[in-house]
Amino acid sequence: MHGGDSNPPDKHRRFKISGEKSCLKPKNAFWTSTAFKTLDGNYTSSWVEWCKSEMPKWFSPKGFLFKAKPQAKILTIRNDHEAEVIYRKHLGPDYPFSSDSWDSKLFIIKHFPWKLISSQYDGINYVPDGCGDIPIIMHAWECESTVWFDMNALELIGEVKIT
């Protein structure tokens, strides 16, 4: 589910991800959070609940429901360890820190290969695993959410009410 805009986004858009350094999240992308139907027949999501408590001005009573197409290539990250594994897979093991160290996490934040990953996947889904560890690499992803690089991987279902 995507909320907050008055019109649905261009469904055939391919986003151009910047190669900026020090990016906690990919820039120039489309964001969603998994929708859940509420008892009143409306919808909510982890992102909606986060906005209501942390950024009420961002909340909108209207959203757009999307469904990922079966062929969508989605990378799932559940914790910092997985983010580090993904970093090493895409940029190699040659960096000057031991695994899971504080310096390693800060280095990865600064050099995470968003642009490279966006060329191989349609989106990245962050689903916190709830292990109790405080995320460092993924801390800017406040809750379960998906960043989409290619709107062709999504099917627009329609407009929905958010509560």
SULNORVEN-V265930 format. One record per pair of residues at least 4 apart in sequence whose ideal C-beta (glycine too) atoms are under 6 Angstrom apart, sorted by the first residue. I is the first residue (numbers start at 1). J is the second residue. D is the distance in Angstrom with one decimal. If there is no record, write none. Layout:
i: [I I]
j: [J J]
d: [D D]
This chain:
i: [1 1 1 1 1 1 2 2 2 3 3 3 4 8 8 11 11 13 14 15 15 15 16 17 17 17 17 17 18 19 21 22 24 25 26 26 29 29 30 31 31 32 32 33 33 33 33 33 34 34 35 35 35 36 37 38 38 38 42 42 43 43 44 46 46 47 47 48 50 50 50 51 51 51 52 61 63 63 64 65 65 65 66 66 67 67 68 69 69 72 72 73 73 74 74 75 75 76 77 77 77 78 78 78 79 80 80 80 80 83 83 84 87 87 88 90 90 91 97 97 97 97 105 105 108 108 109 113 117 118 122 122 123 123 123 124 125 126 126 127 135 141]
j: [32 35 43 45 63 65 32 63 64 60 63 162 60 64 156 151 156 151 150 28 29 149 28 26 28 114 115 118 27 115 110 110 140 140 114 147 147 149 148 145 147 66 146 45 46 47 144 145 45 144 43 45 65 44 43 42 44 163 161 163 160 162 48 143 144 143 145 162 54 142 143 55 58 59 59 162 160 162 159 157 158 160 154 156 155 157 72 153 155 122 153 121 122 123 125 121 124 125 82 83 126 82 127 129 129 135 136 137 138 137 138 108 91 108 93 113 116 113 101 103 104 107 136 137 112 137 137 117 121 149 150 153 146 147 148 147 146 141 145 144 139 145]
d: [5.9 3.6 5.8 5.1 5.0 5.4 4.9 6.0 4.9 5.0 3.5 5.4 4.3 4.9 5.7 5.2 5.5 4.5 5.1 5.2 5.0 5.2 5.8 5.2 6.0 5.4 4.8 4.1 4.7 4.3 5.6 5.2 3.5 5.4 4.1 5.4 4.7 5.9 4.3 5.9 5.7 6.0 5.0 3.8 5.3 3.4 5.9 4.6 5.8 6.0 4.7 5.2 5.8 5.6 5.9 5.1 5.5 5.5 4.3 4.2 4.8 5.6 4.7 3.9 4.2 5.8 5.5 5.6 5.5 5.1 4.7 5.0 4.6 4.7 5.5 5.5 5.4 4.7 5.8 4.2 5.9 4.9 4.5 5.8 4.8 5.7 4.3 5.6 5.8 4.8 3.8 4.8 4.9 5.0 5.3 4.6 4.8 4.8 5.0 5.3 5.2 5.4 5.5 4.1 5.0 5.3 5.6 4.5 6.0 4.3 5.7 6.0 5.9 4.9 5.2 4.6 5.4 5.6 5.2 4.7 3.7 5.9 4.1 5.2 5.7 5.4 5.7 5.6 5.7 4.1 4.5 3.6 5.1 6.0 4.3 5.2 4.4 4.4 5.7 5.3 4.7 5.9]
